[in-house]
Amino acid sequence: MRHLSLAFCAIMLLFVAGCTDRTPVSHPTDEPFRSVYHHTPEANWMNDPNGMFYDEANGVWHLYYQHNPFGCTWGPMHWGHVTSTDLLTWEEHPIVLYPDSIGTIFSGSAVIDKNNTAGFGENAIVAIFTQSERIGQHQSIAYSTDGGYTFTKYEGNPVLMGDIADFRDPKVFWDEQSNQWTMALACQQEIRFYGSSNLKEWTYLSSFGKDLGAHGGVWECPELLKFTMHNSQCTMTEDKYVLLVSINPGGPFGGSATQYFIGDWDGKVFTPAPQGEGREGASLWLDYGKDNYSTFTFHNSPDGRLVAMGWMSNWQYAEVVPTVAFRSQNTIARDLFLFTDDEGEYHLGSVPSPESLALRGEETRYLPDAGIVELELDGKQDALITLSNDKGEKVVMNLDVHRRTFSMDRTASGDCSFSHDFAARTVAPLFVKRDTYHVLLFIDHCSIEAFDAEGAWAMTNLVFPSEPYNHLDVQGGEAKIYNIR
């Protein structure tokens, strides 16, 4: 959720009051940059994914999102809603949360209240979200008894009053250590933790973040994740925690990005783990592109997985990208895990989820409009990968084995005229040295997502070519091209 001044919040509240009887704008869905296999709203503006959860009984993934139904730029925020059974095809549903007298509906999360701690009913879906209005930002809740398709706002809202200007984006989880609900909340440039037994009454626990990590802009969209690590013989386990924090601006290549911290959680306080020599205070990044922000995981994902999706854009140019009917899309689903680098330091890894990998269809000799490319690159020499079209527009990727980096250059990728911040080269470190590097490219009409196949790094970048890339040249390795199933 982007930074707003109180004066602007007041203007937006007045605007919402005047929009209550307006009909949302609708647009055609067949424009050239509409993604083939990424979620996009049917029409109008979208940013942060919100309230994501998995309905195990029905095998349905629920995704809510920040939505302005009145236009293709940021405006009065609602919660839009889509569902999927495969994380690839999405069914649009009516808006579930509308602005009210407390304020517009900013980002938040949702949980399944299996034990009826809030008193709304066993297995009620409880959404926790920020409401922004002229005098500040507050946390409110709403509940659903029909599986997440409609919500009723709690009559006692707000449940947590803000005391500062930026007080938002609650991510809630059940903490077994303290036997209570725990909320991570973004508060200017730190994260505050709160505890509750019933999701209605919240007690301050601790704060984290002063003088740690990147502080180039406001902190947003936090999430605390638990990982259980096994030793090589699987005889001992150790719990590690990762705190995701989105920041805008202050990303490694300008604008917005998601950083993370690895450490320990005792039910009240998050304590970051010491980093190796020469790395103290250095920021760690979930994605090394310019276009993966506000990453959240689905509550209640099956088999203990941590399945994540992010908003695929950047606040530097999100409102002016050259789409017409809609603005913004989400990344493919990714599974998160911890791994160690060559020096034994922990890092947060991400790989395309099994559902995303199921996109891979028949192998082909030709580069399709939207497809998947598997690269096998020699770890003893540099590699150069070029995607291009007949207009000479191109994206150039380079594996530099000496500097141990993977880069993507989109400066000649197509239309970059809408923002001086768009043309860019992004770089990911190769945390693990290998004899052979396997790289996956997920190519869609306006995006390229590159992954180390074993999850050591990810890179997400938008592109807007005047016609699809139909040529692939690989020096220093081999490639296989697959159609989309």
PyMOL commands that set and color helices and strands:
alter all, ss='L'
color gray80, all
select helices_A, chain A and resi 6-17+302-304+354-357
alter helices_A, ss='H'
color red, helices_A
select strands_A, chain A and resi 44-55+60-68+78-84+91-97+104-113+124-133+136-144+152-153+167-175+180-187+190-196+203-208+218-230+237-248+257-265+270-272+284-285+293-297+307-311+326-327+334-340+346-352+360-364+371-378+383-388+394-400+405-409+425-429+436-444+447-452+458-462+471-475+477-484
alter strands_A, ss='S'
color yellow, strands_A
deselect
rebuild
show_as cartoon
